[in-house]
Amino acid sequence: MLNSVNKFCLLSKAIQPLLFTISFLFGQFSPTVPSNVFRFSVGANYSESNWSLDEQEFNLRGVGRHYFDYMIHSNSLRFSSNYDLYHNGSLLLDSTQTIEHWLTQFNSDYGFSIPVFGAQAIDTSKSVNLIGSFLESRTKNVSGKSIKIDYGISNEVTLSIAIPLLDSYTINRSINKFNSSPLLNGDVLLAYHINTQNEFIDFMDTDDFRNLDGGLKDTIQSIFNTFYTHSSEYSVLWATHGGNDPINNLLINSRFISSDIGSDTISLEDLVSYYYPDKRESSGVDDVIVGATILLNGTPSWASTGNSKVLYAKIQLTIPYGSTLSSFKQSGSNQFKEIKIGSGVSRLGLGLYGATGLKRGKNGMLFFQTFLQFSSSEILNTPIGLFSGGHTHPDSILNQIGDTYKFNEGFWLRAKVGGDFKISPNRFRLRFELEHTQKMEDSFISNDLEWDKWMQSHRGYSSAFKRLDFSAEVWGLNSNSSHKLGAISFDIYGGVKMSLFSENIYSGWTVYSGITTYYQGW
């Protein structure tokens, strides 16, 4: 037993100098580590940012289709919706004839001229639109941790994995100064139904109507009730109630109001409150990043002591582990309270990292990094929204767009320059970085081309963005074998990152800190 203990002590004494030497070699900001060495980094961060968008425009085109639905056709009729105002007489009265046919025959047989609900004389190349605008601002607060593990499979190649953990992810959103303009291209349809309702009422108050036999009177009354009573599936009273400004005059009818709202009438303010809660919160794991850093030219940073130059290649794969929005079919209006943490797509990144020492490495080094990133196409759950969906009822939005859509994230470009400098030999260093990030527009493919375009870009918003950030870090080094305090080799760091410029994205600041330590594999 005593011999075993002595052998262990001798082995520990032999290993300890090797570990100290390894720590000293690469504890200085190196992108790689020596062969068979692990580097463990754990960090914490907190950020606050805001985004004030320019005035955005919306079109409740789905509501407009209840006035004239240009998308529904039949074999015999070009426009054949039973639920708009364009050609209500196409609705079947019985199994053999339409309302229009019956009324036309009635007028011919008895010499009357009551309206027959025929196709209206409108320009069918134009849709009916409800256009409005709104202002939006967002603030985002995030606190979390990060875990990163690097492993040198050789002196030239290091593998890595990074796992971001979000303890708290909060977005506060304010939508204000929203308004809706009067109806466009719907005046003819509204006027027809207002006049037709009055003509039927006047006709049914005449002796000519009272003198008809019971069956004819019942049929005319039934046709009137079909269109001009609130309880009817085909009622048009919602349109005559709203006039040419249905949003500001309050929408009625269940086709426009979700049962979640619990009201018989609804305003634009009610809709904004329903679809866009002021505060959304979440937490969890963000997308996981795995990658490899490969030495292309020069001496690895951890082995260099002079004014050397080095160039690395970086390959990175982002795995879509972070949560995305749930299906509206399953979650209902709870989806409105969710935050999309992960991107939802796999990303492949390729880049270069280069560095050069200053004055034989005595004062520090300068470095640059370029990075390109491409994404795969993925099927994601549709985010249901009032302004993007173009309708006031979420089920109608879902039916129009579909429960899922195909998403392809825009191409990313990152460029970074910076330097780190000694402020105390073997003890403290400063690092400064200037980073430009740019992303091209995303691509959306759903059942609704208008939604696809709106999500990609519209007045006041684009899914493409640009940002310029500056960061400063201070490192405390305890991985130098000749200056190490205590028995454990580690480096600690703290820093701040702030936005200098942003376009179509959040702007703000982040503070962060962490610790890095090392382990020799056997």
KOLRO-951942 format. One line per 3 residues: their letters; for each residue z, x, y of C-alpha. Coordinates in steps of 0.2 Angstrom, whole numbers, plus 5000, padded with zeros to 4 digits. Layout:
N
a) Z/X/Y | ...
END
This chain:
522
mln) 5000/5000/5000 | 5005/5014/5012 | 4988/5023/5008
svn) 4979/5007/5013 | 4987/5006/5029 | 4984/5024/5033
kfc) 4966/5022/5029 | 4964/5006/5041 | 4972/5016/5055
lls) 4961/5030/5053 | 4946/5018/5052 | 4952/5009/5068
kai) 4953/5026/5077 | 4936/5031/5072 | 4928/5014/5078
qpl) 4937/5013/5094 | 4928/5026/5103 | 4911/5019/5097
lft) 4915/5002/5104 | 4920/5010/5121 | 4904/5020/5122
isf) 4894/5004/5118 | 4903/4994/5131 | 4900/5008/5144
lfg) 4881/5008/5140 | 4876/4991/5143 | 4890/4983/5154
qfs) 4879/4985/5169 | 4868/4970/5171 | 4856/4975/5157
ptv) 4844/4961/5150 | 4846/4968/5133 | 4860/4976/5122
psn) 4859/4989/5109 | 4855/4986/5091 | 4868/4976/5081
vfr) 4878/4972/5096 | 4884/4955/5102 | 4887/4951/5120
fsv) 4897/4935/5123 | 4898/4927/5141 | 4908/4912/5146
gan) 4906/4904/5163 | 4912/4890/5174 | 4902/4882/5189
yse) 4904/4868/5202 | 4890/4862/5213 | 4887/4850/5227
snw) 4870/4845/5233 | 4861/4831/5242 | 4843/4824/5244
sld) 4838/4813/5258 | 4821/4806/5254 | 4807/4800/5267
eqe) 4804/4782/5268 | 4796/4775/5252 | 4785/4760/5249
fnl) 4785/4748/5235 | 4775/4734/5229 | 4782/4719/5219
rgv) 4765/4717/5211 | 4773/4709/5195 | 4779/4695/5207
grh) 4762/4694/5215 | 4755/4691/5198 | 4764/4674/5197
yfd) 4753/4669/5212 | 4737/4676/5204 | 4737/4685/5188
ymi) 4721/4695/5187 | 4726/4703/5171 | 4726/4688/5159
hsn) 4709/4682/5152 | 4703/4671/5138 | 4686/4669/5129
slr) 4680/4655/5140 | 4689/4659/5157 | 4690/4675/5166
fss) 4707/4671/5173 | 4717/4660/5162 | 4736/4662/5165
nyd) 4746/4646/5163 | 4760/4653/5174 | 4751/4657/5191
lyh) 4744/4647/5205 | 4726/4650/5203 | 4720/4638/5190
ngs) 4734/4627/5184 | 4722/4613/5178 | 4717/4625/5163
lll) 4734/4620/5155 | 4731/4609/5140 | 4736/4591/5142
dst) 4735/4587/5124 | 4726/4595/5109 | 4708/4590/5116
qti) 4708/4591/5135 | 4715/4601/5149 | 4724/4593/5164
ehw) 4709/4597/5175 | 4697/4588/5163 | 4708/4573/5162
ltq) 4711/4571/5181 | 4692/4573/5184 | 4688/4559/5172
fns) 4702/4549/5180 | 4695/4551/5197 | 4677/4547/5191
dyg) 4683/4531/5181 | 4694/4524/5195 | 4686/4530/5211
fsi) 4701/4541/5216 | 4701/4559/5223 | 4717/4566/5219
pvf) 4718/4585/5216 | 4713/4591/5199 | 4721/4608/5199
gaq) 4704/4617/5198 | 4701/4636/5201 | 4704/4641/5219
aid) 4692/4648/5230 | 4700/4665/5233 | 4693/4683/5232
tsk) 4698/4687/5214 | 4694/4705/5217 | 4710/4706/5227
svn) 4728/4705/5220 | 4742/4696/5228 | 4755/4709/5234
lig) 4773/4709/5240 | 4775/4726/5249 | 4790/4733/5257
sfl) 4799/4749/5261 | 4816/4757/5259 | 4826/4773/5262
esr) 4836/4782/5249 | 4848/4797/5249 | 4857/4805/5234
tkn) 4872/4816/5232 | 4875/4826/5216 | 4892/4834/5210
vsg) 4892/4844/5194 | 4906/4854/5186 | 4904/4863/5169
ksi) 4904/4878/5158 | 4891/4889/5151 | 4891/4899/5135
kid) 4879/4913/5131 | 4877/4924/5116 | 4865/4939/5116
ygi) 4862/4950/5100 | 4852/4966/5099 | 4841/4965/5083
sne) 4835/4982/5089 | 4836/4993/5104 | 4820/4985/5110
vtl) 4823/4967/5106 | 4838/4956/5111 | 4839/4937/5105
sia) 4849/4925/5115 | 4856/4907/5116 | 4863/4898/5131
ipl) 4872/4882/5130 | 4877/4872/5146 | 4891/4861/5145
lds) 4894/4847/5158 | 4912/4842/5161 | 4907/4830/5175
yti) 4890/4825/5181 | 4890/4812/5196 | 4876/4805/5206
nrs) 4880/4794/5221 | 4865/4785/5228 | 4863/4775/5244
ink) 4848/4763/5246 | 4847/4755/5263 | 4835/4749/5277
fns) 4825/4740/5263 | 4814/4726/5268 | 4799/4716/5262
spl) 4784/4710/5271 | 4776/4693/5270 | 4764/4689/5256
lng) 4747/4697/5256 | 4732/4687/5249 | 4742/4672/5244
dvl) 4740/4660/5258 | 4726/4649/5250 | 4736/4647/5234
lay) 4752/4642/5243 | 4742/4630/5254 | 4734/4621/5240
hin) 4750/4618/5230 | 4759/4612/5246 | 4745/4600/5250
tqn) 4743/4595/5232 | 4761/4590/5230 | 4761/4580/5245
efi) 4745/4571/5240 | 4752/4566/5223 | 4768/4560/5231
dfm) 4758/4549/5243 | 4747/4543/5229 | 4761/4538/5218
dtd) 4768/4528/5233 | 4753/4517/5234 | 4749/4500/5226
dfr) 4734/4508/5218 | 4746/4519/5207 | 4758/4505/5204
nld) 4744/4493/5198 | 4738/4506/5185 | 4743/4502/5167
ggl) 4758/4511/5160 | 4749/4524/5150 | 4740/4531/5165
kdt) 4755/4530/5176 | 4765/4540/5164 | 4751/4553/5162
iqs) 4750/4556/5181 | 4769/4556/5182 | 4769/4569/5168
ifn) 4756/4580/5176 | 4766/4579/5193 | 4782/4584/5184
tfy) 4774/4598/5175 | 4771/4607/5191 | 4783/4600/5204
ths) 4800/4599/5195 | 4812/4614/5194 | 4816/4611/5175
sey) 4797/4613/5170 | 4791/4629/5162 | 4776/4628/5173
svl) 4785/4623/5189 | 4777/4630/5205 | 4792/4625/5216
wat) 4798/4643/5217 | 4782/4646/5227 | 4782/4632/5239
hgg) 4801/4636/5242 | 4797/4654/5246 | 4782/4651/5256
ndp) 4773/4667/5262 | 4789/4677/5262 | 4797/4673/5245
inn) 4809/4688/5245 | 4817/4685/5262 | 4817/4666/5259
lli) 4826/4670/5242 | 4818/4669/5225 | 4822/4655/5214
nsr) 4817/4651/5195 | 4823/4660/5180 | 4807/4670/5178
fis) 4813/4681/5193 | 4832/4682/5190 | 4840/4690/5176
sdi) 4854/4681/5167 | 4865/4696/5170 | 4866/4692/5189
gsd) 4872/4674/5186 | 4865/4666/5201 | 4851/4652/5205
tis) 4844/4662/5220 | 4842/4680/5223 | 4839/4691/5238
led) 4833/4709/5240 | 4850/4715/5243 | 4856/4707/5227
lvs) 4842/4715/5217 | 4846/4732/5225 | 4864/4731/5220
yyy) 4859/4726/5202 | 4846/4739/5199 | 4854/4754/5208
pdk) 4873/4755/5207 | 4881/4767/5220 | 4889/4778/5207
res) 4883/4785/5190 | 4893/4797/5180 | 4890/4806/5164
sgv) 4895/4822/5154 | 4889/4831/5139 | 4878/4846/5133
ddv) 4863/4850/5143 | 4847/4857/5135 | 4850/4872/5125
ivg) 4840/4888/5128 | 4835/4901/5115 | 4825/4916/5119
ati) 4820/4934/5116 | 4819/4949/5128 | 4808/4963/5123
lln) 4807/4981/5130 | 4789/4984/5136 | 4790/5001/5145
gtp) 4803/5013/5150 | 4821/5016/5145 | 4833/5001/5142
swa) 4844/4998/5157 | 4860/5001/5146 | 4854/5019/5141
stg) 4847/5024/5158 | 4857/5035/5170 | 4844/5041/5182
nsk) 4830/5034/5194 | 4821/5026/5180 | 4809/5011/5179
vly) 4809/4998/5165 | 4799/4983/5161 | 4804/4968/5149
aki) 4795/4953/5143 | 4804/4937/5141 | 4801/4922/5129
qlt) 4811/4907/5131 | 4812/4890/5122 | 4821/4875/5129
ipy) 4827/4863/5116 | 4829/4845/5123 | 4847/4843/5117
gst) 4854/4835/5133 | 4855/4816/5133 | 4841/4805/5141
lss) 4841/4786/5145 | 4844/4774/5131 | 4832/4760/5127
fkq) 4834/4745/5138 | 4831/4734/5123 | 4847/4741/5116
sgs) 4858/4744/5131 | 4852/4731/5144 | 4858/4733/5161
nqf) 4870/4747/5156 | 4855/4758/5157 | 4856/4757/5176
kei) 4872/4766/5175 | 4866/4781/5165 | 4860/4798/5170
kig) 4847/4808/5162 | 4855/4824/5158 | 4842/4833/5148
sgv) 4823/4835/5152 | 4818/4826/5136 | 4805/4838/5133
srl) 4803/4855/5124 | 4798/4869/5136 | 4790/4886/5132
glg) 4793/4900/5145 | 4785/4917/5147 | 4790/4930/5160
lyg) 4792/4948/5165 | 4807/4957/5171 | 4806/4974/5180
atg) 4819/4985/5188 | 4820/5002/5196 | 4835/5013/5200
lkr) 4839/5019/5218 | 4842/5038/5222 | 4844/5043/5204
gkn) 4854/5027/5200 | 4869/5032/5211 | 4868/5017/5223
gml) 4861/5003/5211 | 4844/4996/5207 | 4831/4983/5213
ffq) 4823/4971/5201 | 4810/4957/5200 | 4807/4943/5188
tfl) 4792/4930/5186 | 4793/4916/5174 | 4780/4902/5169
qfs) 4786/4887/5159 | 4776/4874/5150 | 4782/4858/5142
sse) 4777/4847/5127 | 4773/4829/5128 | 4787/4818/5122
iln) 4790/4799/5120 | 4805/4793/5130 | 4813/4777/5134
tpi) 4807/4768/5150 | 4818/4769/5165 | 4819/4751/5171
glf) 4819/4750/5190 | 4815/4737/5204 | 4804/4747/5215
sgg) 4795/4757/5201 | 4793/4742/5190 | 4786/4730/5203
hth) 4796/4715/5197 | 4813/4707/5200 | 4816/4703/5181
pds) 4820/4718/5170 | 4812/4709/5155 | 4796/4707/5164
iln) 4796/4725/5169 | 4799/4730/5151 | 4785/4719/5145
qig) 4773/4726/5158 | 4777/4744/5155 | 4783/4745/5137
dty) 4800/4751/5130 | 4794/4769/5129 | 4781/4780/5138
kfn) 4773/4797/5136 | 4780/4810/5147 | 4774/4828/5151
egf) 4784/4838/5163 | 4774/4848/5176 | 4771/4866/5175
wlr) 4785/4877/5182 | 4784/4894/5191 | 4799/4904/5195
akv) 4799/4921/5205 | 4815/4931/5209 | 4818/4947/5218
ggd) 4835/4956/5221 | 4846/4971/5219 | 4863/4976/5214
fki) 4873/4990/5222 | 4889/5000/5218 | 4903/4997/5230
spn) 4916/5006/5219 | 4910/5018/5206 | 4913/5011/5188
rfr) 4923/4996/5195 | 4914/4984/5207 | 4896/4980/5210
lrf) 4887/4967/5221 | 4871/4958/5217 | 4860/4948/5228
ele) 4845/4937/5223 | 4831/4927/5231 | 4823/4914/5220
htq) 4808/4903/5222 | 4806/4888/5211 | 4791/4877/5210
kme) 4786/4863/5198 | 4769/4853/5198 | 4768/4834/5196
dsf) 4774/4826/5180 | 4763/4815/5170 | 4767/4798/5164
isn) 4757/4787/5152 | 4763/4769/5149 | 4755/4752/5147
dle) 4755/4750/5166 | 4744/4762/5176 | 4752/4757/5192
wdk) 4769/4762/5186 | 4762/4779/5180 | 4755/4783/5197
wmq) 4771/4777/5206 | 4782/4788/5195 | 4771/4803/5198
shr) 4770/4802/5216 | 4770/4789/5230 | 4773/4788/5249
gys) 4790/4797/5252 | 4791/4805/5235 | 4783/4817/5223
saf) 4788/4823/5205 | 4782/4840/5211 | 4795/4850/5221
krl) 4799/4867/5229 | 4815/4876/5232 | 4821/4893/5239
dfs) 4838/4899/5234 | 4849/4914/5239 | 4863/4920/5228
aev) 4877/4933/5229 | 4888/4939/5215 | 4902/4952/5214
wgl) 4906/4960/5197 | 4922/4968/5192 | 4919/4980/5178
nsn) 4931/4984/5164 | 4918/4990/5151 | 4918/5008/5156
ssh) 4927/5018/5142 | 4934/5031/5155 | 4940/5018/5168
klg) 4945/5004/5157 | 4961/4995/5160 | 4969/4988/5144
ais) 4963/4988/5126 | 4949/4975/5129 | 4932/4979/5136
fdi) 4925/4965/5148 | 4917/4962/5164 | 4920/4948/5176
ygg) 4910/4940/5189 | 4910/4927/5203 | 4896/4921/5214
vkm) 4888/4908/5226 | 4871/4901/5226 | 4864/4891/5241
slf) 4848/4882/5245 | 4838/4889/5260 | 4823/4877/5258
sen) 4819/4862/5247 | 4806/4849/5246 | 4807/4834/5235
iys) 4823/4840/5227 | 4841/4842/5229 | 4848/4855/5241
gwt) 4865/4862/5241 | 4877/4875/5234 | 4885/4881/5218
vys) 4900/4892/5215 | 4902/4900/5198 | 4912/4913/5189
git) 4913/4920/5171 | 4918/4934/5159 | 4907/4945/5148
tyy) 4913/4954/5133 | 4905/4964/5118 | 4907/4966/5099
qgw) 4899/4978/5087 | 4892/4970/5072 | 4892/4979/5055
END
